[in-house]
Amino acid sequence: MATKELNKTERAAVLMLAIGMDRAAMIFKNMNRREVQVLGTTMANITEITPEMMDQVLEEVILDVKSRTSLGMDTDSYIRTVLISALGPDKAGSILDRILQGGSTKGIEQLKWMDARSIADMIRMEHPQIVATILSLMEGDQAAEILTNLPENMRSDLIMRIATMKGVHPSALRELDEIMERQLTGSENVKSTTLGGVDAAANILNFMEGALSDTVMGEISDLRAELAQEILDKMFVFEDLGAMSGMDLQTVLREVSTAQLLLALRGASDDLKEKIFTNMSRRAAEILRDDLEASPPARLSDVEGAQKEILSTVKKLVDAGDVQLGGEGGKDAYV
Protein backbone atom coordinates (compact mmCIF):
# COMPACT_ATOMS: atom_id res chain seq x y z
CA MET A 1 0.00 0.00 0.00
CA ALA A 2 1.55 3.30 -1.04
CA THR A 3 1.53 6.14 1.48
CA LYS A 4 -0.51 8.34 -0.85
CA GLU A 5 -3.35 5.82 -0.62
CA LEU A 6 -3.69 6.28 3.15
CA ASN A 7 -6.38 8.59 4.47
CA LYS A 8 -5.70 10.97 7.35
CA THR A 9 -6.77 8.52 10.04
CA GLU A 10 -4.57 5.80 8.59
CA ARG A 11 -1.62 8.21 8.45
CA ALA A 12 -2.21 9.02 12.11
CA ALA A 13 -2.31 5.29 12.87
CA VAL A 14 1.00 4.73 11.05
CA LEU A 15 2.50 7.59 13.04
CA MET A 16 1.31 6.07 16.33
CA LEU A 17 2.84 2.73 15.37
CA ALA A 18 6.10 4.43 14.40
CA ILE A 19 6.73 6.46 17.57
CA GLY A 20 6.73 3.58 20.04
CA MET A 21 4.42 2.38 22.81
CA ASP A 22 5.34 4.94 25.48
CA ARG A 23 4.87 7.97 23.25
CA ALA A 24 1.70 6.52 21.71
CA ALA A 25 0.30 5.93 25.21
CA MET A 26 0.98 9.57 26.15
CA ILE A 27 -0.88 10.74 23.03
CA PHE A 28 -3.84 8.46 23.76
CA LYS A 29 -4.10 10.01 27.24
CA ASN A 30 -4.86 13.35 25.61
CA MET A 31 -7.58 12.04 23.27
CA ASN A 32 -11.27 11.58 23.92
CA ARG A 33 -13.15 8.30 23.93
CA ARG A 34 -14.26 8.50 20.30
CA GLU A 35 -10.80 9.43 19.02
CA VAL A 36 -9.21 6.55 20.93
CA GLN A 37 -11.77 4.13 19.54
CA VAL A 38 -11.41 5.26 15.91
CA LEU A 39 -7.62 5.52 15.95
CA GLY A 40 -7.14 2.30 17.91
CA THR A 41 -9.38 0.37 15.50
CA THR A 42 -7.51 1.79 12.52
CA MET A 43 -4.16 0.82 14.05
CA ALA A 44 -5.43 -2.72 14.58
CA ASN A 45 -6.68 -3.01 11.01
CA ILE A 46 -3.67 -1.57 9.19
CA THR A 47 -1.47 -4.20 7.54
CA GLU A 48 1.64 -4.25 5.37
CA ILE A 49 3.32 -1.20 6.86
CA THR A 50 6.78 -0.80 5.35
CA PRO A 51 9.71 1.18 6.81
CA GLU A 52 9.47 3.46 3.79
CA MET A 53 5.84 4.27 4.62
CA MET A 54 6.74 5.09 8.23
CA ASP A 55 9.62 7.29 7.09
CA GLN A 56 7.40 9.19 4.67
CA VAL A 57 4.62 9.77 7.22
CA LEU A 58 7.11 10.95 9.84
CA GLU A 59 8.75 13.27 7.33
CA GLU A 60 5.35 14.76 6.40
CA VAL A 61 4.53 15.31 10.08
CA ILE A 62 7.84 17.04 10.76
CA LEU A 63 7.44 19.32 7.75
CA ASP A 64 3.87 20.11 8.74
CA VAL A 65 4.85 20.94 12.33
CA LYS A 66 7.67 23.18 11.15
CA SER A 67 5.40 25.08 8.78
CA ARG A 68 2.39 25.46 11.07
CA THR A 69 3.59 26.06 14.63
CA SER A 70 5.60 28.66 16.51
CA LEU A 71 6.60 29.36 20.10
CA GLY A 72 4.44 31.68 22.17
CA MET A 73 1.38 31.35 19.94
CA ASP A 74 -2.24 31.76 20.99
CA THR A 75 -3.34 28.12 20.63
CA ASP A 76 -7.08 28.85 20.67
CA SER A 77 -6.63 31.40 17.90
CA TYR A 78 -4.41 29.03 15.94
CA ILE A 79 -6.90 26.14 16.17
CA ARG A 80 -9.78 28.43 15.20
CA THR A 81 -7.95 29.83 12.17
CA VAL A 82 -6.83 26.42 10.92
CA LEU A 83 -10.25 24.76 11.27
CA ILE A 84 -12.15 27.65 9.69
CA SER A 85 -9.69 27.63 6.81
CA ALA A 86 -10.06 23.87 6.38
CA LEU A 87 -13.79 23.43 6.96
CA GLY A 88 -15.39 26.83 6.52
CA PRO A 89 -16.99 28.91 9.29
CA ASP A 90 -20.28 26.98 9.57
CA LYS A 91 -18.91 23.46 9.86
CA ALA A 92 -15.95 24.55 11.97
CA GLY A 93 -18.17 26.41 14.45
CA SER A 94 -19.67 23.48 16.30
CA ILE A 95 -16.39 21.55 16.20
CA LEU A 96 -14.52 24.51 17.67
CA ASP A 97 -17.08 24.81 20.46
CA ARG A 98 -16.45 21.23 21.51
CA ILE A 99 -12.65 21.40 21.11
CA LEU A 100 -12.20 24.64 23.07
CA GLN A 101 -14.73 23.49 25.65
CA GLY A 102 -13.44 19.95 26.05
CA GLY A 103 -10.25 20.83 27.88
CA SER A 104 -12.07 22.97 30.44
CA THR A 105 -14.90 20.66 31.48
CA LYS A 106 -12.98 17.89 33.20
CA GLY A 107 -15.92 16.55 35.19
CA ILE A 108 -18.12 16.23 32.12
CA GLU A 109 -15.26 14.86 30.02
CA GLN A 110 -14.72 11.99 32.46
CA LEU A 111 -18.33 10.89 31.97
CA LYS A 112 -17.48 10.00 28.36
CA TRP A 113 -15.25 7.20 29.62
CA MET A 114 -17.88 5.62 31.88
CA ASP A 115 -20.30 2.90 30.84
CA ALA A 116 -23.77 4.05 29.83
CA ARG A 117 -25.63 2.37 32.69
CA SER A 118 -23.41 4.05 35.31
CA ILE A 119 -23.95 7.45 33.71
CA ALA A 120 -27.70 6.86 33.54
CA ASP A 121 -27.79 5.89 37.23
CA MET A 122 -25.79 9.00 38.11
CA ILE A 123 -27.91 11.54 36.22
CA ARG A 124 -31.43 10.09 36.35
CA MET A 125 -32.35 12.16 39.42
CA GLU A 126 -31.01 15.44 38.02
CA HIS A 127 -33.29 18.06 36.45
CA PRO A 128 -34.31 16.99 32.91
CA GLN A 129 -32.61 20.07 31.41
CA ILE A 130 -29.33 19.06 33.05
CA VAL A 131 -29.71 15.51 31.72
CA ALA A 132 -30.48 16.86 28.23
CA THR A 133 -27.38 19.06 28.34
CA ILE A 134 -25.19 16.14 29.39
CA LEU A 135 -26.57 14.00 26.56
CA SER A 136 -25.82 16.82 24.12
CA LEU A 137 -22.18 16.72 25.20
CA MET A 138 -21.86 13.01 24.44
CA GLU A 139 -21.19 11.31 21.12
CA GLY A 140 -24.43 10.18 19.47
CA ASP A 141 -23.95 6.45 20.07
CA GLN A 142 -23.05 6.90 23.74
CA ALA A 143 -25.95 9.32 24.29
CA ALA A 144 -28.33 6.82 22.69
CA GLU A 145 -27.11 4.05 25.00
CA ILE A 146 -27.50 6.29 28.05
CA LEU A 147 -31.02 7.25 26.94
CA THR A 148 -31.91 3.57 26.59
CA ASN A 149 -30.88 3.04 30.23
CA LEU A 150 -33.02 5.93 31.49
CA PRO A 151 -36.69 5.46 32.45
CA GLU A 152 -39.00 5.17 29.46
CA ASN A 153 -41.15 8.12 30.57
CA MET A 154 -38.11 10.44 30.37
CA ARG A 155 -36.92 9.67 26.83
CA SER A 156 -39.26 11.68 24.62
CA ASP A 157 -39.07 14.70 26.93
CA LEU A 158 -35.27 14.63 26.84
CA ILE A 159 -35.15 14.38 23.03
CA MET A 160 -37.52 17.36 22.76
CA ARG A 161 -35.36 19.35 25.16
CA ILE A 162 -32.26 18.53 23.12
CA ALA A 163 -33.97 19.38 19.84
CA THR A 164 -35.16 22.77 21.10
CA MET A 165 -31.90 23.65 22.87
CA LYS A 166 -30.46 26.81 21.33
CA GLY A 167 -27.35 26.94 23.47
CA VAL A 168 -26.22 26.99 27.09
CA HIS A 169 -25.01 30.05 28.97
CA PRO A 170 -21.38 29.69 30.10
CA SER A 171 -22.39 30.09 33.76
CA ALA A 172 -24.94 27.27 33.41
CA LEU A 173 -22.39 25.01 31.78
CA ARG A 174 -19.90 25.86 34.51
CA GLU A 175 -22.51 24.97 37.12
CA LEU A 176 -23.17 21.67 35.36
CA ASP A 177 -19.48 20.85 35.44
CA GLU A 178 -19.43 21.63 39.16
CA ILE A 179 -22.30 19.17 39.67
CA MET A 180 -20.24 16.51 37.93
CA GLU A 181 -17.19 17.58 39.96
CA ARG A 182 -18.97 16.70 43.18
CA GLN A 183 -19.32 13.15 41.92
CA LEU A 184 -16.18 12.89 39.80
CA THR A 185 -13.39 15.48 39.65
CA GLY A 186 -12.13 18.96 38.69
CA SER A 187 -13.69 22.07 37.22
CA GLU A 188 -12.38 25.10 35.37
CA ASN A 189 -13.81 28.04 33.49
CA VAL A 190 -16.05 27.28 30.54
CA LYS A 191 -15.69 29.08 27.23
CA SER A 192 -18.23 27.70 24.80
CA THR A 193 -21.99 27.30 24.78
CA THR A 194 -23.28 25.73 21.55
CA LEU A 195 -25.09 22.51 22.47
CA GLY A 196 -28.21 20.59 21.52
CA GLY A 197 -30.50 21.36 18.62
CA VAL A 198 -32.46 19.25 16.16
CA ASP A 199 -29.27 17.81 14.67
CA ALA A 200 -28.12 16.54 18.08
CA ALA A 201 -31.53 14.99 18.81
CA ALA A 202 -31.61 13.26 15.41
CA ASN A 203 -28.07 11.99 15.89
CA ILE A 204 -28.94 10.38 19.22
CA LEU A 205 -32.08 8.76 17.79
CA ASN A 206 -30.06 7.41 14.85
CA PHE A 207 -28.07 5.30 17.31
CA MET A 208 -31.02 4.02 19.33
CA GLU A 209 -32.54 0.60 18.73
CA GLY A 210 -35.26 0.83 16.08
CA ALA A 211 -38.29 0.07 18.25
CA LEU A 212 -37.20 2.46 21.00
CA SER A 213 -36.48 5.20 18.48
CA ASP A 214 -39.93 4.73 16.94
CA THR A 215 -41.58 4.88 20.37
CA VAL A 216 -39.80 8.11 21.29
CA MET A 217 -40.63 9.70 17.94
CA GLY A 218 -44.27 8.64 18.28
CA GLU A 219 -44.53 10.34 21.67
CA ILE A 220 -42.86 13.51 20.38
CA SER A 221 -45.16 13.52 17.37
CA ASP A 222 -48.22 13.35 19.65
CA LEU A 223 -46.93 16.30 21.68
CA ARG A 224 -45.25 18.45 19.03
CA ALA A 225 -45.82 17.19 15.51
CA GLU A 226 -43.86 19.99 13.88
CA LEU A 227 -40.78 19.34 16.00
CA ALA A 228 -41.05 15.61 15.33
CA GLN A 229 -40.99 16.28 11.58
CA GLU A 230 -37.92 18.51 11.95
CA ILE A 231 -36.12 15.72 13.76
CA LEU A 232 -37.20 13.12 11.20
CA ASP A 233 -35.93 15.34 8.39
CA LYS A 234 -32.49 15.34 10.01
CA MET A 235 -32.32 11.63 10.79
CA PHE A 236 -30.18 9.50 8.53
CA VAL A 237 -31.56 6.01 8.03
CA PHE A 238 -30.13 3.04 6.18
CA GLU A 239 -32.26 3.61 3.10
CA ASP A 240 -30.65 7.04 2.69
CA LEU A 241 -27.53 5.28 1.43
CA GLY A 242 -29.42 5.17 -1.86
CA ALA A 243 -29.19 8.96 -2.14
CA MET A 244 -25.39 8.97 -1.98
CA SER A 245 -23.27 9.40 -5.08
CA GLY A 246 -21.76 6.25 -6.56
CA MET A 247 -18.24 7.34 -5.62
CA ASP A 248 -19.20 8.07 -2.01
CA LEU A 249 -21.10 4.80 -1.72
CA GLN A 250 -18.04 2.93 -2.98
CA THR A 251 -15.98 4.62 -0.26
CA VAL A 252 -18.49 3.42 2.34
CA LEU A 253 -18.49 -0.13 0.98
CA ARG A 254 -14.70 -0.31 1.28
CA GLU A 255 -15.04 0.37 5.02
CA VAL A 256 -17.78 -2.23 5.63
CA SER A 257 -17.25 -5.97 6.08
CA THR A 258 -19.05 -8.37 3.74
CA ALA A 259 -20.72 -10.15 6.67
CA GLN A 260 -21.99 -6.85 8.07
CA LEU A 261 -23.34 -5.77 4.67
CA LEU A 262 -24.96 -9.16 4.06
CA LEU A 263 -26.90 -8.95 7.32
CA ALA A 264 -27.85 -5.27 6.87
CA LEU A 265 -29.19 -5.82 3.34
CA ARG A 266 -31.75 -8.35 4.59
CA GLY A 267 -33.82 -5.36 5.72
CA ALA A 268 -33.13 -3.15 2.69
CA SER A 269 -35.39 -2.25 -0.20
CA ASP A 270 -34.79 -3.73 -3.65
CA ASP A 271 -33.82 -0.28 -4.95
CA LEU A 272 -31.09 0.12 -2.35
CA LYS A 273 -29.81 -3.41 -2.93
CA GLU A 274 -29.57 -2.70 -6.66
CA LYS A 275 -27.76 0.60 -6.01
CA ILE A 276 -25.21 -1.23 -3.86
CA PHE A 277 -24.78 -4.04 -6.38
CA THR A 278 -24.06 -1.56 -9.18
CA ASN A 279 -21.32 0.05 -7.09
CA MET A 280 -19.46 -3.22 -6.52
CA SER A 281 -17.39 -5.28 -8.89
CA ARG A 282 -19.47 -7.69 -10.98
CA ARG A 283 -17.97 -10.69 -9.22
CA ALA A 284 -18.50 -9.27 -5.72
CA ALA A 285 -22.11 -8.34 -6.59
CA GLU A 286 -22.84 -11.84 -7.87
CA ILE A 287 -21.44 -13.43 -4.71
CA LEU A 288 -23.43 -11.06 -2.50
CA ARG A 289 -26.66 -11.76 -4.44
CA ASP A 290 -26.12 -15.53 -4.07
CA ASP A 291 -25.33 -15.21 -0.36
CA LEU A 292 -28.47 -13.12 0.22
CA GLU A 293 -30.63 -15.75 -1.44
CA ALA A 294 -28.99 -18.62 0.44
CA SER A 295 -28.69 -17.05 3.88
CA PRO A 296 -31.14 -18.17 6.60
CA PRO A 297 -33.64 -15.80 8.24
CA ALA A 298 -32.11 -13.30 10.65
CA ARG A 299 -33.55 -11.61 13.72
CA LEU A 300 -34.78 -8.08 13.07
CA SER A 301 -32.71 -6.76 15.98
CA ASP A 302 -29.55 -8.23 14.40
CA VAL A 303 -30.39 -6.68 11.03
CA GLU A 304 -31.04 -3.28 12.60
CA GLY A 305 -27.82 -3.60 14.58
CA ALA A 306 -25.81 -4.24 11.42
CA GLN A 307 -27.48 -1.28 9.70
CA LYS A 308 -26.68 1.03 12.61
CA GLU A 309 -23.04 -0.10 12.58
CA ILE A 310 -22.84 0.82 8.91
CA LEU A 311 -24.54 4.16 9.60
CA SER A 312 -21.95 4.76 12.32
CA THR A 313 -19.21 4.13 9.74
CA VAL A 314 -20.93 6.55 7.34
CA LYS A 315 -21.12 9.22 10.05
CA LYS A 316 -17.38 8.91 10.72
CA LEU A 317 -16.66 9.28 7.01
CA VAL A 318 -18.97 12.31 6.79
CA ASP A 319 -17.35 13.91 9.84
CA ALA A 320 -13.92 13.32 8.30
CA GLY A 321 -15.07 14.95 5.05
CA ASP A 322 -14.47 11.75 3.05
CA VAL A 323 -18.10 11.40 1.85
CA GLN A 324 -21.26 13.50 1.63
CA LEU A 325 -24.85 12.55 2.33
CA GLY A 326 -27.44 12.99 -0.40
CA GLY A 327 -24.83 13.26 -3.12
CA GLU A 328 -27.29 12.55 -5.91
CA GLY A 329 -30.47 13.96 -4.48
CA GLY A 330 -29.33 16.81 -2.27
CA LYS A 331 -29.70 17.29 1.43
CA ASP A 332 -33.44 16.66 1.56
CA ALA A 333 -33.56 13.58 -0.68
CA TYR A 334 -34.88 10.41 0.92
CA VAL A 335 -35.44 6.94 -0.54
C-alpha positions as CSV (number, residue, x, y, z in Angstrom):
1,M,0.0,0.0,0.0
2,A,1.6,3.3,-1.0
3,T,1.5,6.1,1.5
4,K,-0.5,8.3,-0.8
5,E,-3.4,5.8,-0.6
6,L,-3.7,6.3,3.2
7,N,-6.4,8.6,4.5
8,K,-5.7,11.0,7.3
9,T,-6.8,8.5,10.0
10,E,-4.6,5.8,8.6
11,R,-1.6,8.2,8.4
12,A,-2.2,9.0,12.1
13,A,-2.3,5.3,12.9
14,V,1.0,4.7,11.1
15,L,2.5,7.6,13.0
16,M,1.3,6.1,16.3
17,L,2.8,2.7,15.4
18,A,6.1,4.4,14.4
19,I,6.7,6.5,17.6
20,G,6.7,3.6,20.0
21,M,4.4,2.4,22.8
22,D,5.3,4.9,25.5
23,R,4.9,8.0,23.2
24,A,1.7,6.5,21.7
25,A,0.3,5.9,25.2
26,M,1.0,9.6,26.1
27,I,-0.9,10.7,23.0
28,F,-3.8,8.5,23.8
29,K,-4.1,10.0,27.2
30,N,-4.9,13.4,25.6
31,M,-7.6,12.0,23.3
32,N,-11.3,11.6,23.9
33,R,-13.2,8.3,23.9
34,R,-14.3,8.5,20.3
35,E,-10.8,9.4,19.0
36,V,-9.2,6.5,20.9
37,Q,-11.8,4.1,19.5
38,V,-11.4,5.3,15.9
39,L,-7.6,5.5,15.9
40,G,-7.1,2.3,17.9
41,T,-9.4,0.4,15.5
42,T,-7.5,1.8,12.5
43,M,-4.2,0.8,14.1
44,A,-5.4,-2.7,14.6
45,N,-6.7,-3.0,11.0
46,I,-3.7,-1.6,9.2
47,T,-1.5,-4.2,7.5
48,E,1.6,-4.3,5.4
49,I,3.3,-1.2,6.9
50,T,6.8,-0.8,5.3
51,P,9.7,1.2,6.8
52,E,9.5,3.5,3.8
53,M,5.8,4.3,4.6
54,M,6.7,5.1,8.2
55,D,9.6,7.3,7.1
56,Q,7.4,9.2,4.7
57,V,4.6,9.8,7.2
58,L,7.1,10.9,9.8
59,E,8.7,13.3,7.3
60,E,5.3,14.8,6.4
61,V,4.5,15.3,10.1
62,I,7.8,17.0,10.8
63,L,7.4,19.3,7.8
64,D,3.9,20.1,8.7
65,V,4.8,20.9,12.3
66,K,7.7,23.2,11.1
67,S,5.4,25.1,8.8
68,R,2.4,25.5,11.1
69,T,3.6,26.1,14.6
70,S,5.6,28.7,16.5
71,L,6.6,29.4,20.1
72,G,4.4,31.7,22.2
73,M,1.4,31.3,19.9
74,D,-2.2,31.8,21.0
75,T,-3.3,28.1,20.6
76,D,-7.1,28.8,20.7
77,S,-6.6,31.4,17.9
78,Y,-4.4,29.0,15.9
79,I,-6.9,26.1,16.2
80,R,-9.8,28.4,15.2
81,T,-7.9,29.8,12.2
82,V,-6.8,26.4,10.9
83,L,-10.2,24.8,11.3
84,I,-12.2,27.6,9.7
85,S,-9.7,27.6,6.8
86,A,-10.1,23.9,6.4
87,L,-13.8,23.4,7.0
88,G,-15.4,26.8,6.5
89,P,-17.0,28.9,9.3
90,D,-20.3,27.0,9.6
91,K,-18.9,23.5,9.9
92,A,-15.9,24.6,12.0
93,G,-18.2,26.4,14.5
94,S,-19.7,23.5,16.3
95,I,-16.4,21.6,16.2
96,L,-14.5,24.5,17.7
97,D,-17.1,24.8,20.5
98,R,-16.4,21.2,21.5
99,I,-12.7,21.4,21.1
100,L,-12.2,24.6,23.1
101,Q,-14.7,23.5,25.6
102,G,-13.4,19.9,26.0
103,G,-10.2,20.8,27.9
104,S,-12.1,23.0,30.4
105,T,-14.9,20.7,31.5
106,K,-13.0,17.9,33.2
107,G,-15.9,16.6,35.2
108,I,-18.1,16.2,32.1
109,E,-15.3,14.9,30.0
110,Q,-14.7,12.0,32.5
111,L,-18.3,10.9,32.0
112,K,-17.5,10.0,28.4
113,W,-15.3,7.2,29.6
114,M,-17.9,5.6,31.9
115,D,-20.3,2.9,30.8
116,A,-23.8,4.1,29.8
117,R,-25.6,2.4,32.7
118,S,-23.4,4.0,35.3
119,I,-24.0,7.4,33.7
120,A,-27.7,6.9,33.5
121,D,-27.8,5.9,37.2
122,M,-25.8,9.0,38.1
123,I,-27.9,11.5,36.2
124,R,-31.4,10.1,36.3
125,M,-32.3,12.2,39.4
126,E,-31.0,15.4,38.0
127,H,-33.3,18.1,36.5
128,P,-34.3,17.0,32.9
129,Q,-32.6,20.1,31.4
130,I,-29.3,19.1,33.1
131,V,-29.7,15.5,31.7
132,A,-30.5,16.9,28.2
133,T,-27.4,19.1,28.3
134,I,-25.2,16.1,29.4
135,L,-26.6,14.0,26.6
136,S,-25.8,16.8,24.1
137,L,-22.2,16.7,25.2
138,M,-21.9,13.0,24.4
139,E,-21.2,11.3,21.1
140,G,-24.4,10.2,19.5
141,D,-23.9,6.5,20.1
142,Q,-23.0,6.9,23.7
143,A,-26.0,9.3,24.3
144,A,-28.3,6.8,22.7
145,E,-27.1,4.0,25.0
146,I,-27.5,6.3,28.0
147,L,-31.0,7.3,26.9
148,T,-31.9,3.6,26.6
149,N,-30.9,3.0,30.2
150,L,-33.0,5.9,31.5
151,P,-36.7,5.5,32.4
152,E,-39.0,5.2,29.5
153,N,-41.1,8.1,30.6
154,M,-38.1,10.4,30.4
155,R,-36.9,9.7,26.8
156,S,-39.3,11.7,24.6
157,D,-39.1,14.7,26.9
158,L,-35.3,14.6,26.8
159,I,-35.1,14.4,23.0
160,M,-37.5,17.4,22.8
161,R,-35.4,19.4,25.2
162,I,-32.3,18.5,23.1
163,A,-34.0,19.4,19.8
164,T,-35.2,22.8,21.1
165,M,-31.9,23.6,22.9
166,K,-30.5,26.8,21.3
167,G,-27.3,26.9,23.5
168,V,-26.2,27.0,27.1
169,H,-25.0,30.0,29.0
170,P,-21.4,29.7,30.1
171,S,-22.4,30.1,33.8
172,A,-24.9,27.3,33.4
173,L,-22.4,25.0,31.8
174,R,-19.9,25.9,34.5
175,E,-22.5,25.0,37.1
176,L,-23.2,21.7,35.4
177,D,-19.5,20.8,35.4
178,E,-19.4,21.6,39.2
179,I,-22.3,19.2,39.7
180,M,-20.2,16.5,37.9
181,E,-17.2,17.6,40.0
182,R,-19.0,16.7,43.2
183,Q,-19.3,13.1,41.9
184,L,-16.2,12.9,39.8
185,T,-13.4,15.5,39.6
186,G,-12.1,19.0,38.7
187,S,-13.7,22.1,37.2
188,E,-12.4,25.1,35.4
189,N,-13.8,28.0,33.5
190,V,-16.1,27.3,30.5
191,K,-15.7,29.1,27.2
192,S,-18.2,27.7,24.8
193,T,-22.0,27.3,24.8
194,T,-23.3,25.7,21.6
195,L,-25.1,22.5,22.5
196,G,-28.2,20.6,21.5
197,G,-30.5,21.4,18.6
198,V,-32.5,19.3,16.2
199,D,-29.3,17.8,14.7
200,A,-28.1,16.5,18.1
201,A,-31.5,15.0,18.8
202,A,-31.6,13.3,15.4
203,N,-28.1,12.0,15.9
204,I,-28.9,10.4,19.2
205,L,-32.1,8.8,17.8
206,N,-30.1,7.4,14.9
207,F,-28.1,5.3,17.3
208,M,-31.0,4.0,19.3
209,E,-32.5,0.6,18.7
210,G,-35.3,0.8,16.1
211,A,-38.3,0.1,18.2
212,L,-37.2,2.5,21.0
213,S,-36.5,5.2,18.5
214,D,-39.9,4.7,16.9
215,T,-41.6,4.9,20.4
216,V,-39.8,8.1,21.3
217,M,-40.6,9.7,17.9
218,G,-44.3,8.6,18.3
219,E,-44.5,10.3,21.7
220,I,-42.9,13.5,20.4
221,S,-45.2,13.5,17.4
222,D,-48.2,13.4,19.6
223,L,-46.9,16.3,21.7
224,R,-45.2,18.4,19.0
225,A,-45.8,17.2,15.5
226,E,-43.9,20.0,13.9
227,L,-40.8,19.3,16.0
228,A,-41.0,15.6,15.3
229,Q,-41.0,16.3,11.6
230,E,-37.9,18.5,11.9
231,I,-36.1,15.7,13.8
232,L,-37.2,13.1,11.2
233,D,-35.9,15.3,8.4
234,K,-32.5,15.3,10.0
235,M,-32.3,11.6,10.8
236,F,-30.2,9.5,8.5
237,V,-31.6,6.0,8.0
238,F,-30.1,3.0,6.2
239,E,-32.3,3.6,3.1
240,D,-30.6,7.0,2.7
241,L,-27.5,5.3,1.4
242,G,-29.4,5.2,-1.9
243,A,-29.2,9.0,-2.1
244,M,-25.4,9.0,-2.0
245,S,-23.3,9.4,-5.1
246,G,-21.8,6.3,-6.6
247,M,-18.2,7.3,-5.6
248,D,-19.2,8.1,-2.0
249,L,-21.1,4.8,-1.7
250,Q,-18.0,2.9,-3.0
251,T,-16.0,4.6,-0.3
252,V,-18.5,3.4,2.3
253,L,-18.5,-0.1,1.0
254,R,-14.7,-0.3,1.3
255,E,-15.0,0.4,5.0
256,V,-17.8,-2.2,5.6
257,S,-17.2,-6.0,6.1
258,T,-19.0,-8.4,3.7
259,A,-20.7,-10.2,6.7
260,Q,-22.0,-6.8,8.1
261,L,-23.3,-5.8,4.7
262,L,-25.0,-9.2,4.1
263,L,-26.9,-8.9,7.3
264,A,-27.9,-5.3,6.9
265,L,-29.2,-5.8,3.3
266,R,-31.8,-8.3,4.6
267,G,-33.8,-5.4,5.7
268,A,-33.1,-3.1,2.7
269,S,-35.4,-2.3,-0.2
270,D,-34.8,-3.7,-3.7
271,D,-33.8,-0.3,-5.0
272,L,-31.1,0.1,-2.4
273,K,-29.8,-3.4,-2.9
274,E,-29.6,-2.7,-6.7
275,K,-27.8,0.6,-6.0
276,I,-25.2,-1.2,-3.9
277,F,-24.8,-4.0,-6.4
278,T,-24.1,-1.6,-9.2
279,N,-21.3,0.1,-7.1
280,M,-19.5,-3.2,-6.5
281,S,-17.4,-5.3,-8.9
282,R,-19.5,-7.7,-11.0
283,R,-18.0,-10.7,-9.2
284,A,-18.5,-9.3,-5.7
285,A,-22.1,-8.3,-6.6
286,E,-22.8,-11.8,-7.9
287,I,-21.4,-13.4,-4.7
288,L,-23.4,-11.1,-2.5
289,R,-26.7,-11.8,-4.4
290,D,-26.1,-15.5,-4.1
291,D,-25.3,-15.2,-0.4
292,L,-28.5,-13.1,0.2
293,E,-30.6,-15.8,-1.4
294,A,-29.0,-18.6,0.4
295,S,-28.7,-17.0,3.9
296,P,-31.1,-18.2,6.6
297,P,-33.6,-15.8,8.2
298,A,-32.1,-13.3,10.7
299,R,-33.5,-11.6,13.7
300,L,-34.8,-8.1,13.1
301,S,-32.7,-6.8,16.0
302,D,-29.6,-8.2,14.4
303,V,-30.4,-6.7,11.0
304,E,-31.0,-3.3,12.6
305,G,-27.8,-3.6,14.6
306,A,-25.8,-4.2,11.4
307,Q,-27.5,-1.3,9.7
308,K,-26.7,1.0,12.6
309,E,-23.0,-0.1,12.6
310,I,-22.8,0.8,8.9
311,L,-24.5,4.2,9.6
312,S,-21.9,4.8,12.3
313,T,-19.2,4.1,9.7
314,V,-20.9,6.5,7.3
315,K,-21.1,9.2,10.1
316,K,-17.4,8.9,10.7
317,L,-16.7,9.3,7.0
318,V,-19.0,12.3,6.8
319,D,-17.4,13.9,9.8
320,A,-13.9,13.3,8.3
321,G,-15.1,14.9,5.0
322,D,-14.5,11.8,3.0
323,V,-18.1,11.4,1.8
324,Q,-21.3,13.5,1.6
325,L,-24.9,12.5,2.3
326,G,-27.4,13.0,-0.4
327,G,-24.8,13.3,-3.1
328,E,-27.3,12.5,-5.9
329,G,-30.5,14.0,-4.5
330,G,-29.3,16.8,-2.3
331,K,-29.7,17.3,1.4
332,D,-33.4,16.7,1.6
333,A,-33.6,13.6,-0.7
334,Y,-34.9,10.4,0.9
335,V,-35.4,6.9,-0.5
